[in-house]
Amino acid sequence: MHALAYSYWVVVKRILRYLKGTTSFGLHITRSSSFSLYGFTDADWASSVDDRKSSGSYLVFFGHTPISWKSRKQHTVTQSSIETEYKGLADGTSEVIWLQYLFLDLQITPSVPTIWCDNLGATYLFVKSIFYARTKHVEVDYHFVCDRVATKAI
């Protein structure tokens, strides 16, 4: 902020123009008697053309209101779409668990959360629970999510 370059000023102006054009957009917070906590996860395998890192995202709802979301490039290069989906699922699961503890601190007891993942390969791997040599690197995320399902935390 002390030595603002011209290129930064151009970016700031672009962001302000974008915000000015999207003032009618927003998140709608509605009143709901539901204490359900649920999330959606998705990932895009090797989406970055520069370094072939994947991107993952999640969106968590409390009732009908979105309360937490994230979309970012994953830190490592994944070798399969299943691994990418599991990394995204593990991120979403971590967020839901953190929100459960937050709600318990606020003396709100949400129902057992549900998390949806749209990758059939990840679903089949979860059901079959057989790891091959090429999926060994997925085991940590798999067991993290599997433990949460086994204890009925999600």
Buried (B, 14 or more C-beta within 10 A) or exposed (E): EEEEEEEEEEEEEEEEEEEEEEEEEEEEEEEEEEEBBBBBBBBBBBBEEEEEBBBBBBBBBBBEBBBBBBEEEBEEEBBBBBBBBBBBBBBBBBBBBEBBEEBEEEEEEBEEBEBEBEBEBBEEBBEEEEEEEEBEBBEEBBEBBEEBEEEEEB
